[in-house]
Amino acid sequence: MAGNQPQHQASRRGRFIGSSGMVFNDQTAADVYFGNYWQHLLAGRRLERVAIICTSWGMSMALIQHGIPPGPFNPFVLGFTRIIVDDNGIHPPQGADMVPPAIQIVQAGSMGIHWVNGIGLHGRRLPWHRRITLRREDGGTLHYHQHEDRVGHRVYEVPPIRPEHEGAYFTFNRLRFGTQIQNYRRIQTV
């Protein structure tokens, strides 16, 4: 029965839920909802979700989409008023020399416009190299529903949500962003 997915509340310490769409321009992640997806699907009710769009290297934007599951989800013009973004400073604090000046001057949570198919979408800016907290304006709960793994880098495409009892599901009230840059190793035989 839809909507009976076991609920797991994220702990105070938190839980890593993966990377957001911050690698390729216009890559989008949208797996954080304002309610339980499966309950809204069963009831045929409108649902809002947070979409994170990479707008350029070093910068992303959070905007709100809405729709009736299973979708489609479309931009909610004034949705940015439904979220609050707190800028908790450059991370690491001694790493300011590594952050490009154009990124340093952007205040996390400030208004931004990103053009998609000729339409200006309003959202809140999320610069990299910061600790940033996103929360609902009304203090309500957010819901993470795991989506399928991304295949390729198609712009504005959000992978489908995993079936109800196959994907992870967590409730929480703060979404934290941080930048993790690392080197990788790969072996191969030529």
Backbone as JSON, one array per atom type, in Angstrom:
{
  "sequence": "MAGNQPQHQASRRGRFIGSSGMVFNDQTAADVYFGNYWQHLLAGRRLERVAIICTSWGMSMALIQHGIPPGPFNPFVLGFTRIIVDDNGIHPPQGADMVPPAIQIVQAGSMGIHWVNGIGLHGRRLPWHRRITLRREDGGTLHYHQHEDRVGHRVYEVPPIRPEHEGAYFTFNRLRFGTQIQNYRRIQTV",
  "N": [[0.84, -1.19, 0.0], [0.61, 2.17, -0.89], [2.47, 4.82, 0.62], [3.13, 3.69, 3.01], [5.77, 3.4, 3.58], [8.58, 2.64, 5.57], [9.42, 5.05, 7.97], [12.26, 6.95, 8.56], [13.87, 8.92, 10.7], [16.3, 11.37, 10.32], [19.28, 11.55, 12.22], [20.48, 13.77, 14.84], [23.17, 14.16, 14.39], [23.3, 13.73, 11.7], [23.17, 12.56, 8.23], [24.78, 11.33, 5.4], [23.65, 11.92, 2.19], [24.47, 11.91, -0.38], [25.8, 13.4, -3.43], [24.96, 16.57, -4.84], [23.51, 18.09, -7.81], [26.07, 19.32, -8.99], [28.18, 19.16, -10.71], [28.16, 19.25, -13.52], [27.15, 21.79, -15.76], [23.77, 22.76, -15.54], [23.0, 20.29, -14.6], [20.75, 18.51, -12.58], [19.43, 17.9, -9.36], [16.8, 16.49, -7.53], [15.56, 15.35, -5.05], [14.52, 15.87, -2.6], [11.71, 16.48, -0.78], [8.65, 18.24, 0.17], [6.86, 16.71, 1.49], [5.67, 13.32, 2.05], [6.26, 11.47, -0.71], [4.93, 9.14, -1.61], [2.52, 9.11, -0.17], [1.32, 11.41, -1.15], [1.06, 10.67, -3.83], [-0.79, 8.57, -3.65], [-3.01, 9.97, -2.66], [-3.4, 11.84, -4.64], [-2.54, 14.47, -4.4], [-1.09, 17.77, -4.64], [2.43, 18.37, -4.56], [5.45, 19.72, -3.31], [8.92, 20.13, -4.18], [12.47, 20.37, -3.61], [14.69, 21.54, -5.94], [17.98, 21.31, -7.08], [20.11, 23.04, -9.05], [22.95, 23.05, -11.05], [24.45, 25.94, -11.91], [26.76, 27.07, -12.86], [30.32, 26.4, -12.89], [31.18, 25.98, -9.6], [28.92, 27.17, -8.57], [25.57, 26.79, -7.58], [21.96, 26.57, -7.62], [19.06, 26.71, -5.63], [15.75, 25.85, -6.15], [12.17, 25.77, -6.09], [10.02, 23.2, -7.1], [6.81, 22.09, -8.26], [4.12, 19.72, -8.34], [1.77, 17.11, -9.15], [2.24, 13.99, -7.98], [2.58, 11.21, -10.2], [3.98, 13.26, -11.5], [4.37, 15.64, -14.22], [6.92, 17.66, -12.53], [6.99, 21.08, -12.1], [8.58, 24.35, -12.3], [7.97, 26.42, -9.47], [6.96, 29.53, -9.34], [7.11, 31.55, -7.25], [8.27, 29.99, -5.38], [10.76, 30.12, -4.1], [10.41, 31.6, -1.84], [9.59, 29.83, 0.01], [11.68, 28.58, 1.2], [14.52, 28.86, 3.37], [17.84, 29.92, 3.37], [20.82, 29.55, 5.0], [23.98, 31.0, 5.34], [26.81, 29.62, 6.43], [29.44, 30.25, 6.32], [32.74, 30.3, 4.71], [34.35, 27.28, 3.88], [37.12, 25.16, 4.06], [37.72, 27.34, 6.9], [40.28, 28.52, 6.7], [40.63, 28.29, 4.05], [40.07, 30.28, 2.21], [41.78, 31.4, 0.33], [41.81, 29.54, -1.66], [39.41, 29.72, -2.92], [37.74, 31.01, -5.71], [37.56, 34.53, -6.34], [35.14, 35.48, -7.5], [33.29, 33.69, -6.57], [33.56, 33.91, -3.83], [32.37, 36.38, -3.21], [29.66, 36.03, -3.4], [26.72, 35.82, -1.61], [25.46, 33.13, 0.12], [22.19, 31.96, -0.38], [21.23, 34.3, -1.44], [19.18, 35.94, -3.9], [18.78, 34.55, -7.13], [18.76, 34.2, -10.71], [18.13, 31.84, -13.15], [18.31, 30.84, -16.46], [16.15, 28.8, -18.2], [15.3, 27.21, -21.04], [14.52, 29.7, -22.13], [13.06, 30.81, -20.08], [13.14, 32.64, -17.13], [14.14, 31.43, -14.1], [13.6, 31.78, -10.69], [15.56, 31.54, -7.77], [17.47, 30.44, -4.9], [20.83, 31.19, -4.36], [23.6, 28.94, -4.17], [26.65, 28.91, -3.38], [29.74, 27.15, -3.89], [32.23, 25.79, -1.65], [31.4, 26.55, 0.86], [29.74, 26.26, 3.98], [26.48, 25.5, 4.12], [23.09, 25.86, 5.04], [19.89, 24.67, 4.38], [16.46, 25.14, 4.85], [12.94, 24.7, 5.53], [10.73, 27.45, 5.22], [8.5, 27.59, 6.83], [9.21, 26.03, 8.94], [8.67, 23.35, 8.74], [8.85, 19.75, 8.1], [11.23, 18.1, 6.0], [11.53, 15.73, 3.33], [13.45, 13.07, 2.28], [13.7, 11.17, -0.59], [15.04, 8.44, -2.12], [16.39, 8.41, -5.37], [16.76, 6.86, -8.62], [20.05, 5.9, -9.82], [22.03, 8.31, -11.54], [22.37, 8.41, -15.05], [24.54, 9.32, -17.42], [24.68, 12.81, -18.46], [22.39, 14.46, -18.84], [20.76, 17.49, -19.32], [18.79, 19.19, -16.87], [17.4, 16.9, -16.26], [15.94, 14.75, -14.0], [16.65, 11.82, -12.34], [14.38, 8.99, -12.13], [12.26, 8.36, -9.25], [13.02, 5.85, -6.87], [11.34, 2.64, -6.52], [8.83, 2.36, -3.95], [9.5, 0.64, -1.66], [12.14, 0.1, -2.11], [13.91, 2.2, -2.16], [15.85, 4.5, -0.16], [14.52, 6.36, 2.59], [14.11, 9.29, 4.39], [13.29, 11.57, 7.01], [13.69, 14.99, 7.93], [14.89, 18.21, 9.14], [16.77, 20.03, 8.32], [18.86, 20.69, 5.62], [22.08, 20.21, 4.81], [24.81, 21.66, 3.09], [28.01, 21.16, 1.71], [31.33, 21.47, 0.4], [33.26, 19.07, -1.12], [36.26, 18.31, -2.24], [38.23, 16.16, -4.03], [40.95, 14.03, -4.95], [41.25, 11.34, -7.27], [41.87, 7.84, -7.83], [42.5, 5.58, -10.49], [42.58, 2.43, -11.95], [43.76, 0.64, -14.79], [43.97, -1.54, -17.6], [45.8, -1.47, -20.5]],
  "CA": [[0.0, 0.0, 0.0], [1.43, 3.37, -1.0], [2.53, 5.71, 1.78], [3.49, 2.95, 4.21], [7.21, 3.21, 3.6], [9.1, 2.92, 6.91], [9.98, 6.39, 8.12], [13.5, 7.01, 9.31], [14.23, 10.3, 10.96], [17.74, 11.58, 10.37], [19.75, 11.87, 13.57], [21.04, 15.11, 15.05], [24.49, 14.15, 13.76], [23.09, 13.82, 10.26], [23.39, 11.41, 7.37], [25.21, 11.68, 4.05], [22.69, 11.42, 1.2], [25.05, 11.94, -1.72], [26.16, 14.67, -4.05], [23.88, 17.23, -5.58], [23.86, 18.38, -9.2], [27.04, 20.42, -8.97], [29.36, 18.79, -11.48], [28.0, 19.69, -14.9], [26.14, 22.85, -15.9], [22.38, 22.4, -15.72], [22.67, 19.02, -13.97], [19.73, 18.8, -11.57], [19.06, 16.9, -8.35], [15.53, 16.89, -6.92], [15.12, 14.2, -4.27], [14.06, 16.36, -1.3], [10.31, 16.87, -0.95], [7.97, 18.87, 1.29], [5.96, 15.72, 2.06], [5.93, 11.95, 1.63], [5.89, 11.31, -2.12], [3.99, 8.04, -1.81], [1.23, 9.52, 0.36], [0.75, 12.39, -2.11], [0.7, 9.9, -5.03], [-2.02, 7.84, -3.32], [-4.11, 10.93, -2.48], [-3.52, 12.73, -5.79], [-2.34, 15.85, -3.92], [0.07, 18.53, -5.11], [3.6, 18.23, -3.71], [6.59, 20.57, -3.68], [10.24, 19.54, -3.94], [13.61, 21.26, -3.78], [15.56, 21.18, -7.06], [19.29, 21.95, -7.04], [20.61, 23.11, -10.42], [24.29, 23.61, -11.22], [24.34, 27.04, -12.86], [28.1, 27.25, -13.41], [31.27, 25.76, -12.0], [31.3, 26.68, -8.34], [27.66, 27.81, -8.17], [24.31, 26.1, -7.83], [20.8, 27.33, -7.21], [17.94, 25.92, -5.13], [14.45, 26.39, -6.5], [11.07, 24.87, -5.73], [9.17, 22.69, -8.16], [5.59, 21.5, -7.72], [3.37, 18.87, -9.24], [1.0, 16.03, -8.54], [2.95, 12.75, -8.33], [4.0, 11.04, -10.48], [4.6, 14.39, -12.17], [5.7, 16.28, -14.07], [7.14, 18.73, -11.56], [7.33, 22.31, -12.81], [9.04, 25.41, -11.39], [6.99, 27.18, -8.71], [7.53, 30.86, -9.54], [7.46, 32.19, -5.98], [8.67, 28.93, -4.46], [11.97, 30.46, -3.34], [10.01, 32.18, -0.56], [9.25, 28.72, 0.89], [12.91, 28.06, 1.81], [15.5, 29.79, 3.95], [19.2, 29.43, 3.22], [21.77, 30.19, 5.91], [25.39, 30.92, 4.94], [27.59, 29.36, 7.63], [30.83, 30.65, 6.09], [33.64, 29.57, 3.81], [34.9, 26.07, 4.48], [37.54, 25.39, 5.44], [37.91, 28.78, 7.15], [41.58, 28.97, 6.21], [40.7, 27.97, 2.63], [39.57, 31.38, 1.37], [42.71, 31.63, -0.78], [41.54, 28.56, -2.7], [38.09, 29.99, -3.5], [37.78, 32.12, -6.66], [36.91, 35.75, -5.83], [33.77, 35.61, -7.98], [32.45, 32.82, -5.72], [33.63, 34.43, -2.47], [31.52, 37.55, -2.98], [28.24, 35.67, -3.46], [26.12, 35.43, -0.33], [24.57, 31.97, -0.01], [20.79, 32.29, -0.12], [20.8, 35.48, -2.17], [18.34, 35.63, -5.05], [19.43, 34.35, -8.41], [17.9, 33.84, -11.84], [18.77, 30.93, -14.1], [17.45, 30.76, -17.63], [15.9, 27.45, -18.71], [14.42, 27.27, -22.21], [14.03, 31.05, -22.3], [12.28, 31.24, -18.92], [13.97, 32.95, -15.98], [13.7, 30.78, -12.87], [14.13, 32.41, -9.48], [15.95, 30.61, -6.72], [18.47, 30.89, -3.93], [22.17, 30.78, -4.78], [24.36, 28.04, -3.3], [28.05, 28.85, -3.83], [30.58, 26.09, -3.35], [33.25, 26.15, -0.65], [30.7, 27.12, 2.0], [28.81, 25.42, 4.72], [25.19, 26.13, 3.87], [21.94, 25.13, 5.57], [18.62, 24.97, 3.75], [15.34, 24.66, 5.65], [11.64, 25.23, 5.13], [10.4, 28.74, 5.83], [7.48, 27.37, 7.85], [9.75, 25.15, 9.98], [8.18, 21.98, 8.54], [9.74, 18.63, 7.83], [11.61, 17.76, 4.63], [11.52, 14.28, 3.11], [14.38, 12.59, 1.25], [13.34, 9.91, -1.25], [16.14, 8.07, -3.01], [16.08, 8.26, -6.79], [17.66, 5.97, -9.35], [21.36, 6.48, -10.13], [22.08, 9.12, -12.76], [23.07, 7.83, -16.2], [24.84, 10.42, -18.33], [24.62, 14.18, -17.93], [21.35, 15.18, -19.56], [20.42, 18.7, -18.58], [17.5, 19.34, -16.2], [16.73, 15.61, -16.1], [16.04, 14.17, -12.67], [16.36, 10.38, -12.42], [13.1, 8.63, -11.49], [12.28, 7.94, -7.86], [13.04, 4.39, -6.74], [10.09, 2.09, -5.99], [8.61, 2.73, -2.56], [10.2, -0.15, -0.63], [13.51, -0.16, -2.55], [14.74, 3.38, -1.98], [15.98, 5.05, 1.19], [13.57, 7.42, 2.93], [14.43, 9.93, 5.66], [12.71, 12.88, 7.29], [14.68, 15.86, 8.58], [14.47, 19.62, 9.05], [17.86, 20.85, 7.81], [19.67, 20.11, 4.56], [23.4, 20.86, 4.87], [25.66, 21.57, 1.9], [29.43, 21.41, 1.89], [32.09, 21.11, -0.78], [34.3, 18.07, -0.89], [37.05, 18.16, -3.46], [39.2, 15.11, -3.79], [41.63, 13.41, -6.07], [40.86, 9.94, -7.34], [42.79, 6.92, -8.5], [41.81, 4.62, -11.34], [43.52, 1.5, -12.58], [43.28, 0.12, -16.06], [44.9, -2.31, -18.42], [45.7, -0.95, -21.86]],
  "C": [[0.88, 1.24, 0.0], [1.37, 4.2, 0.27], [2.91, 5.0, 3.06], [4.98, 2.64, 4.28], [7.73, 3.51, 5.01], [9.76, 4.28, 6.96], [11.21, 6.33, 9.0], [13.86, 8.47, 9.49], [15.75, 10.4, 11.03], [18.13, 12.0, 11.79], [20.25, 13.31, 13.64], [22.41, 15.23, 14.39], [24.39, 14.25, 12.24], [23.38, 12.54, 9.53], [23.76, 11.92, 5.98], [24.21, 11.09, 3.07], [23.22, 11.52, -0.23], [25.34, 13.34, -2.21], [24.94, 15.27, -4.73], [24.37, 17.54, -6.99], [24.82, 19.55, -9.29], [28.27, 20.13, -9.82], [29.31, 19.35, -12.89], [26.92, 20.76, -14.96], [24.78, 22.26, -16.23], [22.03, 20.98, -15.24], [21.77, 19.32, -12.78], [19.52, 17.61, -10.64], [17.77, 17.38, -7.7], [14.94, 15.7, -6.17], [14.68, 14.57, -2.86], [12.68, 16.99, -1.51], [9.76, 17.53, 0.31], [6.98, 17.92, 1.95], [6.36, 14.35, 1.56], [5.37, 11.76, 0.22], [4.78, 10.28, -2.29], [2.6, 8.37, -1.25], [0.54, 10.5, -0.58], [0.32, 11.69, -3.39], [-0.64, 9.21, -4.8], [-3.22, 8.79, -3.26], [-4.32, 11.84, -3.68], [-3.36, 14.19, -5.43], [-1.06, 16.45, -4.5], [1.19, 18.42, -4.07], [4.7, 19.15, -4.23], [7.88, 19.82, -3.39], [11.31, 20.59, -4.2], [14.46, 20.73, -4.94], [16.85, 21.98, -6.93], [19.86, 21.87, -8.45], [22.0, 23.71, -10.4], [24.2, 24.69, -12.29], [25.67, 27.4, -13.51], [29.07, 26.55, -12.47], [31.39, 26.61, -10.73], [30.01, 27.31, -7.84], [26.47, 26.92, -8.53], [23.17, 26.98, -7.34], [19.72, 26.36, -6.74], [16.65, 26.61, -5.56], [13.4, 25.35, -6.14], [10.3, 24.5, -6.99], [7.91, 22.13, -7.51], [4.89, 20.68, -8.79], [2.55, 17.88, -8.45], [1.68, 14.74, -8.95], [2.06, 11.84, -9.17], [4.65, 12.17, -11.26], [3.87, 14.71, -13.45], [5.71, 17.33, -12.96], [7.64, 19.94, -12.33], [7.8, 23.37, -11.82], [7.87, 26.15, -10.75], [7.56, 28.59, -8.62], [7.95, 31.53, -8.24], [7.92, 31.17, -4.94], [9.87, 29.26, -3.6], [11.61, 31.05, -1.98], [9.7, 31.08, 0.47], [10.48, 28.12, 1.58], [13.77, 29.19, 2.34], [16.87, 29.13, 3.79], [20.1, 30.24, 4.12], [23.19, 29.94, 5.41], [26.21, 30.79, 6.22], [29.09, 29.58, 7.41], [31.61, 29.75, 5.15], [34.24, 28.4, 4.57], [35.97, 25.5, 3.58], [37.83, 26.87, 5.66], [39.24, 29.32, 6.63], [41.72, 28.75, 4.7], [40.26, 29.07, 1.7], [40.48, 31.64, 0.18], [42.46, 30.67, -1.93], [40.25, 28.85, -3.45], [38.19, 31.18, -4.46], [37.02, 33.33, -6.13], [35.46, 35.89, -6.27], [32.8, 34.75, -7.16], [32.43, 33.37, -4.3], [32.63, 35.55, -2.2], [30.03, 37.23, -2.98], [27.77, 35.21, -2.09], [25.21, 34.24, -0.58], [23.15, 32.38, 0.39], [20.31, 33.53, -0.82], [20.02, 35.05, -3.41], [19.18, 35.49, -6.31], [18.39, 34.02, -9.46], [18.72, 32.94, -12.75], [17.79, 30.72, -15.24], [17.37, 29.33, -18.12], [14.88, 27.57, -19.83], [13.75, 28.63, -22.36], [13.19, 31.58, -21.14], [13.23, 31.47, -17.74], [13.4, 32.33, -14.7], [14.37, 31.43, -11.68], [14.44, 31.35, -8.44], [16.96, 31.24, -5.79], [19.83, 30.31, -4.32], [22.86, 29.95, -3.7], [25.8, 27.97, -3.79], [28.78, 27.69, -3.17], [31.52, 26.67, -2.29], [32.63, 26.87, 0.54], [30.02, 25.99, 2.74], [27.48, 26.16, 4.66], [24.11, 25.24, 4.46], [20.68, 25.61, 4.87], [17.52, 24.37, 4.62], [14.05, 25.27, 5.13], [11.35, 26.51, 5.89], [9.4, 28.56, 6.97], [7.93, 26.45, 8.97], [9.34, 23.7, 9.83], [9.28, 20.98, 8.21], [10.01, 18.49, 6.33], [11.71, 16.24, 4.54], [12.5, 13.95, 1.99], [13.87, 11.25, 0.74], [14.45, 9.61, -2.24], [15.63, 7.86, -4.43], [17.05, 7.27, -7.41], [18.99, 6.67, -9.59], [21.28, 7.22, -11.46], [22.88, 8.37, -13.83], [23.29, 8.96, -17.19], [24.66, 11.77, -17.66], [23.59, 15.0, -18.68], [20.86, 16.33, -18.7], [18.98, 18.67, -18.08], [16.76, 18.02, -15.99], [17.0, 15.06, -14.7], [15.74, 12.68, -12.81], [15.07, 10.04, -11.69], [13.3, 8.18, -10.03], [12.29, 6.4, -7.83], [11.69, 3.89, -6.22], [10.04, 2.23, -4.46], [9.44, 1.94, -1.54], [11.63, -0.5, -1.03], [14.45, 1.02, -2.3], [14.77, 3.84, -0.54], [14.99, 6.2, 1.37], [13.92, 7.96, 4.31], [13.63, 11.23, 5.78], [13.73, 13.67, 8.09], [14.19, 17.29, 8.5], [15.57, 20.55, 8.57], [18.64, 20.06, 6.76], [20.97, 20.89, 4.53], [24.17, 20.61, 3.58], [27.1, 21.86, 2.31], [30.15, 20.94, 0.63], [33.18, 20.14, -0.39], [35.03, 17.89, -2.21], [38.13, 17.13, -3.17], [39.83, 14.65, -5.09], [41.17, 11.97, -6.12], [41.95, 9.13, -8.02], [41.97, 5.96, -9.32], [42.86, 3.7, -11.95], [42.91, 0.99, -13.87], [44.37, -0.71, -16.73], [44.7, -1.85, -19.86], [46.19, -1.99, -22.84]]
}
